[in-house]
Amino acid sequence: MSSQGPDALIKRYLDDIERAVAPLPAKQRRKLIDDISSRIAAARLELDLESEVAVREMLDRLGTPASIAAAATGEGSPAWEQTEHRREDSVIRWLLFGGLLVGVGWLVGVNRLWRSPVWSRSEKLLGTLVLPGGLLWAFTLEPRQVAAPGGVSLAWSLWGAFAVLLPLASAAVLVFRRRRFHATLLEA
């Protein structure tokens, strides 16, 4: 194990906390880091001899970056869990219906999908690439089906069905995976 100086240990500790509290707003994150930094400065003054071992023990007493982040973000609390479920539900709603808002809403859903830790990369690709725009295509294809010359065309009917079924199937997979993800967390 390589030896690090006390300042390097403290910098790495603060960097770890900063990464762990990244979901917090910048102002709140800065306040937390400033508070921890001032606690570290005060604790350093109380050390008899500032050595690597003494600084490690001091940082251990303050808590791990993960525990500090969990306390700061409220992670693990029932309110946090509810917020996460609502956020994940909104991802699925944005993916399905966001295309109806001039397509921009669907992009919001894709952004939230890719920022979420719930879904794997392949599930994120599924949510992104299976009929981009969500149900927008079902609403744009159906009027063309009615206006087709010579009556309703079978090809247009199939496209309309795909435009409805593909986004719904993709959303169903994301919902199923989300439930599986949370079930695994509860077992852990």
Secondary structure by P-SEA (a helix, b strand, c coil): cccccaaaaaaaaaaaaaaaaccccaaaaaaaaaaaaaaaaaaaaacccccaaaaaaaaaaaccaaaaaaaaaccccaaaaaaaaaaaaaaaaaaaccccccaaaaaaaaaaaaacccccaaaaaaacccccccaaaaaaaaaaaaaccccccaaaaaaaaaacaaaaaaaaaaaaaaaaaaaaaaac
